[in-house]
Amino acid sequence: MREMSILRAAVVLVFLLSASGLRAEQSGSVEHQGVARPYLMHLPQGKSGALPLVVYLHGLRSDDWHNHSWPELDATADREGFVATYPEAIKGRWNFSGQRDEKMKIGDEPADDIGFLAKLIDDLVSRGVADPKRVYAIGESRGSLMSFELMCRLADRIAAAGALISGMIAGQRDACAPSRAVPVFALAGTADPVQFYDGWLLPSGRLLSVPETMEFWRVRHGCTGQTLTELPHRLGDDTTRLTLIQWTGCTTENAVRLYRVDGGGHRVPSLRTAPEQEWEKKFGRQNHDIETIDTFWDFAKSFAIE
């Protein structure tokens, strides 16, 4: 990370060839705690003005990892007309409330990731890129913990959020006092070997079970009932099954939703299938009944900050 003397660096356009043709990606940064915090951004073709914004929060990454976009998210952004942005954590690891493992630091201070993400949102809003009433977040694994963190601490700016393949940390839940109940889309596999569906004791604190996590948000939303729906199954050799759990009687209708992947691992469901790499097999089975980002956007787009 190099220091900057201005709030944001000059935006650099990088053109990438894809199956759908030529598309423009932007890289930029915002200054926070005296350093440039980088991000990538995908702008949908043929759209202008302040658009809905989806902030993608990556999972744990190695120190030498290079930030990159999620092709399915970019494709949905092009089709649906929203901006996708990909902020980068310090050394690939987000900080959040209640964690017990070592926090990433900038100098002698813990990295203030909430402050960075708030500045990023403010910057894109001030430049007329993002609609302040339609800012959404979606994260996976440790990025899911960061998505919960945004729901707890930036509830006045996040219209709806997605938390994939992780429940909350107990200390994070205990510190969570949102100014409003943020609509939540959760997805988790019952056979996840990394962020266990039933919870676990981790160096970063006790991982709540997914049901415990959803109960926290059910209470916040005042929901009084729930329904379970087994979703259609596509592929015969896919041994996972997808169940949609929706809470009813909530203050905001259809605001609490969980996609439970029965037999699913630490993997995000996708319609795309490809030969698995060895490292992918270590994370358990992947479901192929939905395209996760499409399903998230179908949920999220109905919500806006009033």
C-alpha positions as MATLAB code, in Angstrom:
seq = 'MREMSILRAAVVLVFLLSASGLRAEQSGSVEHQGVARPYLMHLPQGKSGALPLVVYLHGLRSDDWHNHSWPELDATADREGFVATYPEAIKGRWNFSGQRDEKMKIGDEPADDIGFLAKLIDDLVSRGVADPKRVYAIGESRGSLMSFELMCRLADRIAAAGALISGMIAGQRDACAPSRAVPVFALAGTADPVQFYDGWLLPSGRLLSVPETMEFWRVRHGCTGQTLTELPHRLGDDTTRLTLIQWTGCTTENAVRLYRVDGGGHRVPSLRTAPEQEWEKKFGRQNHDIETIDTFWDFAKSFAIE';
ca = [
       0.000    0.000    0.000;
       1.388    3.422   -0.912;
       0.411    6.672    0.731;
      -1.656    9.248   -1.105;
      -2.071   12.967   -0.590;
      -5.569   13.168   -2.096;
      -8.810   11.378   -1.249;
      -8.891    9.184   -4.314;
      -6.405    8.194   -6.940;
      -6.974    8.816  -10.603;
      -9.240    6.122  -12.000;
      -7.533    3.867  -14.508;
      -9.554    2.223  -17.263;
      -8.602   -1.328  -18.115;
     -10.360   -2.995  -21.039;
     -10.949   -6.724  -20.892;
     -12.156   -9.079  -23.594;
     -14.960  -11.365  -22.535;
     -17.416  -13.716  -24.213;
     -19.908  -10.861  -24.388;
     -17.452   -8.478  -26.038;
     -15.372   -5.558  -24.856;
     -16.222   -4.188  -21.441;
     -14.665   -1.488  -19.264;
     -13.342   -2.139  -15.763;
     -12.070    0.597  -13.485;
      -9.570    0.452  -10.680;
      -9.233    3.159   -8.086;
      -8.595    3.816   -4.431;
      -9.700    5.953   -1.528;
      -7.396    7.263    1.150;
      -8.142    6.117    4.671;
      -5.848    6.085    7.686;
      -3.177    7.634    5.504;
      -3.003    4.853    2.909;
      -4.619    4.171   -0.456;
      -7.234    1.432   -0.111;
      -7.803   -0.114   -3.584;
     -10.949   -1.329   -5.266;
     -12.140   -2.518   -8.671;
     -15.397   -1.416  -10.250;
     -17.546   -2.737  -13.079;
     -19.871   -0.299  -14.828;
     -22.782   -1.733  -16.854;
     -22.644   -0.881  -20.527;
     -25.082    1.687  -21.864;
     -26.095    2.977  -18.414;
     -25.436    6.394  -16.899;
     -26.396    8.420  -13.852;
     -26.551    7.271  -10.245;
     -27.141    3.502  -10.371;
     -27.711    0.832   -7.717;
     -24.403   -0.322   -6.209;
     -23.447   -3.854   -5.126;
     -20.355   -4.064   -2.897;
     -18.719   -7.507   -3.053;
     -16.709   -8.553    0.032;
     -14.190  -11.298   -0.698;
     -13.303  -14.158    1.608;
      -9.941  -14.783    3.275;
      -7.086  -14.408    0.777;
      -3.313  -14.901    0.888;
      -0.958  -11.928    1.156;
       0.093  -12.238   -2.492;
      -3.477  -12.425   -3.817;
      -4.443   -9.962   -6.552;
      -7.942   -8.503   -6.427;
     -10.243   -9.538   -9.263;
     -13.911   -9.417  -10.177;
     -16.591  -12.134  -10.089;
     -17.685  -12.848  -13.704;
     -21.233  -13.872  -12.760;
     -21.659  -10.683  -10.738;
     -20.399   -8.563  -13.627;
     -22.769  -10.318  -16.038;
     -25.732   -9.662  -13.744;
     -24.651   -6.028  -13.367;
     -24.657   -5.632  -17.172;
     -28.066   -7.235  -17.537;
     -29.754   -5.527  -14.566;
     -28.031   -2.146  -14.754;
     -26.173   -1.826  -11.466;
     -22.569   -1.031  -10.548;
     -20.422   -3.780   -8.992;
     -17.446   -2.832   -6.845;
     -14.733   -5.015   -5.323;
     -12.905   -3.452   -2.353;
      -9.749   -5.142   -1.093;
      -8.944   -5.965    2.530;
      -5.487   -5.372    4.002;
      -3.474   -8.539    3.305;
      -6.712  -10.190    2.175;
      -8.265  -10.259    5.675;
     -11.183   -8.125    6.908;
     -11.441   -6.854   10.490;
     -14.782   -7.025   12.298;
     -16.270   -6.570   15.773;
     -15.781   -9.307   18.340;
     -12.958  -11.118   16.544;
     -10.235  -12.734   18.628;
      -7.641  -13.475   15.981;
      -5.021  -10.866   15.163;
      -6.420   -7.801   13.450;
      -4.797   -6.440   10.323;
      -3.031   -3.163   10.998;
      -2.102    0.031    9.213;
       0.951    1.256   11.043;
       0.217    0.707   14.728;
      -3.559    0.934   14.367;
      -6.068   -1.778   13.424;
      -7.303   -1.357    9.862;
     -10.646    0.458    9.988;
     -12.480   -1.485    7.297;
     -15.880   -0.010    8.103;
     -14.430    3.484    7.705;
     -12.854    2.485    4.385;
     -16.082    1.002    3.020;
     -18.111    4.003    4.185;
     -15.664    6.328    2.377;
     -15.838    4.201   -0.751;
     -19.647    4.367   -0.785;
     -19.590    8.111   -0.091;
     -17.067    8.677   -2.880;
     -19.135    6.806   -5.467;
     -22.296    8.612   -4.353;
     -20.617   12.032   -4.485;
     -19.372   11.343   -8.025;
     -22.876   10.455   -9.181;
     -21.967    6.798   -9.790;
     -24.119    5.251   -7.032;
     -27.657    5.859   -5.831;
     -27.396    6.381   -2.034;
     -30.792    4.759   -1.486;
     -29.842    1.569   -3.331;
     -26.501    0.368   -1.939;
     -26.215   -3.389   -1.336;
     -23.497   -5.655    0.070;
     -22.755   -9.328   -0.499;
     -19.872  -11.295    0.995;
     -18.709  -14.881    1.281;
     -16.860  -16.687    4.089;
     -14.894  -14.019    6.003;
     -16.494  -11.536    3.614;
     -19.844  -12.787    4.950;
     -18.722  -11.708    8.424;
     -17.933   -8.309    6.924;
     -21.362   -8.204    5.310;
     -22.917   -8.783    8.743;
     -20.644   -6.026   10.070;
     -22.038   -3.585    7.520;
     -25.571   -4.596    8.494;
     -24.722   -3.865   12.126;
     -22.746   -0.637   11.707;
     -23.821    0.939    8.403;
     -27.485   -0.011    8.503;
     -28.500    3.490    7.439;
     -26.612    3.072    4.141;
     -27.137   -0.603    3.237;
     -30.526   -1.285    1.634;
     -30.106   -5.098    1.805;
     -27.242   -7.532    2.275;
     -26.181  -11.052    1.384;
     -24.147  -13.283    3.710;
     -22.813  -16.427    2.044;
     -21.348  -19.559    3.665;
     -20.861  -18.260    7.213;
     -22.864  -17.440   10.302;
     -21.896  -14.588   12.619;
     -19.221  -14.619   15.326;
     -20.735  -14.509   18.838;
     -18.843  -11.347   19.798;
     -19.968   -9.698   16.577;
     -23.602  -10.483   17.350;
     -23.208   -9.208   20.917;
     -21.833   -5.876   19.638;
     -24.451   -5.519   16.892;
     -26.902   -2.639   17.407;
     -28.190   -1.665   13.936;
     -30.063    1.603   13.496;
     -32.554   -0.320   11.329;
     -33.178   -3.965   10.497;
     -31.399   -4.608    7.189;
     -33.068   -7.169    4.900;
     -30.837  -10.251    4.883;
     -30.231  -12.952    2.276;
     -28.241  -15.836    3.761;
     -26.895  -18.995    2.135;
     -25.035  -21.844    3.820;
     -24.147  -25.506    3.277;
     -24.947  -28.091    5.939;
     -21.693  -29.965    5.184;
     -19.414  -26.917    5.144;
     -15.951  -28.078    6.371;
     -14.700  -24.507    6.971;
     -17.483  -22.392    8.501;
     -19.549  -25.162   10.074;
     -23.316  -24.846    9.645;
     -23.798  -25.850   13.299;
     -21.144  -23.442   14.562;
     -17.701  -24.031   16.009;
     -15.017  -22.640   18.292;
     -12.538  -20.685   16.144;
      -9.441  -18.607   16.941;
     -11.505  -15.597   15.855;
     -14.229  -16.391   18.426;
     -17.218  -18.726   18.655;
     -18.842  -19.138   15.281;
     -22.603  -19.106   15.742;
     -24.625  -21.753   13.988;
     -26.522  -20.539   10.946;
     -29.868  -21.054   12.770;
     -28.587  -18.936   15.705;
     -27.529  -16.226   13.290;
     -30.870  -16.209   11.517;
     -32.701  -16.101   14.850;
     -30.839  -12.875   15.687;
     -32.083  -11.253   12.496;
     -35.574  -12.756   12.834;
     -35.936  -10.981   16.160;
     -34.651   -7.711   14.711;
     -37.237   -7.923   11.939;
     -40.062   -8.979   14.259;
     -40.895  -12.092   12.206;
     -43.474  -14.470   13.671;
     -43.453  -17.499   11.341;
     -41.555  -19.298    8.593;
     -42.019  -21.456    5.525;
     -39.792  -24.121    3.939;
     -39.722  -24.787    0.210;
     -37.633  -27.416   -1.554;
     -36.395  -25.841   -4.777;
     -36.360  -27.638   -8.160;
     -33.327  -29.835   -8.741;
     -31.436  -29.632  -12.052;
     -28.654  -32.226  -12.297;
     -28.870  -35.904  -11.487;
     -25.237  -36.179  -10.374;
     -25.575  -33.230   -7.982;
     -26.190  -34.866   -4.595;
     -26.955  -31.570   -2.833;
     -30.456  -30.156   -2.464;
     -31.557  -26.567   -1.959;
     -34.191  -25.530    0.576;
     -35.516  -21.972    0.826;
     -36.474  -20.880    4.337;
     -38.441  -17.638    4.475;
     -39.596  -15.871    7.613;
     -43.115  -14.463    7.656;
     -44.969  -11.814    9.642;
     -41.891   -9.561    9.545;
     -42.071   -5.786    9.910;
     -40.782   -5.616    6.331;
     -42.294   -8.311    4.123;
     -39.914  -10.965    2.684;
     -36.902   -9.367    4.404;
     -35.346  -12.497    5.968;
     -34.369  -15.409    3.761;
     -32.037  -18.421    4.037;
     -31.016  -20.777    1.253;
     -29.929  -23.970    3.019;
     -27.770  -26.194    0.817;
     -28.360  -29.681    2.180;
     -25.099  -31.581    1.706;
     -23.379  -28.463    0.377;
     -19.865  -27.431    1.303;
     -17.974  -24.144    1.548;
     -19.027  -23.328   -1.993;
     -21.414  -20.819   -3.555;
     -24.076  -22.426   -5.800;
     -23.745  -21.770   -9.524;
     -25.415  -22.928  -12.719;
     -21.961  -23.140  -14.262;
     -20.296  -26.540  -14.058;
     -16.652  -27.330  -14.742;
     -14.132  -30.037  -13.821;
     -13.165  -29.491  -10.204;
      -9.606  -28.648   -9.211;
      -8.054  -30.518   -6.290;
      -8.246  -27.489   -3.995;
     -11.954  -27.095   -4.759;
     -12.655  -30.655   -3.653;
     -11.367  -29.793   -0.164;
     -14.238  -27.355    0.332;
     -17.064  -29.841   -0.210;
     -19.832  -30.171   -2.762;
     -21.181  -27.313   -4.872;
     -24.874  -26.994   -5.663;
     -25.956  -26.206   -9.240;
     -29.638  -25.332   -8.822;
     -29.300  -21.526   -8.804;
     -26.913  -18.779   -9.873;
     -26.296  -17.211   -6.489;
     -25.813  -13.606   -7.564;
     -28.956  -13.661   -9.740;
     -30.982  -15.037   -6.841;
     -29.509  -12.453   -4.475;
     -30.299   -9.592   -6.835;
     -33.892  -10.798   -7.306;
     -34.189  -10.533   -3.513;
     -32.238   -7.319   -2.915;
     -33.558   -5.101   -5.695;
     -36.969   -4.716   -4.076;
     -35.450   -2.891   -1.084;
     -34.270    0.707   -0.818;
     -33.397    3.127    1.977;
     -36.443    5.293    2.651;
];
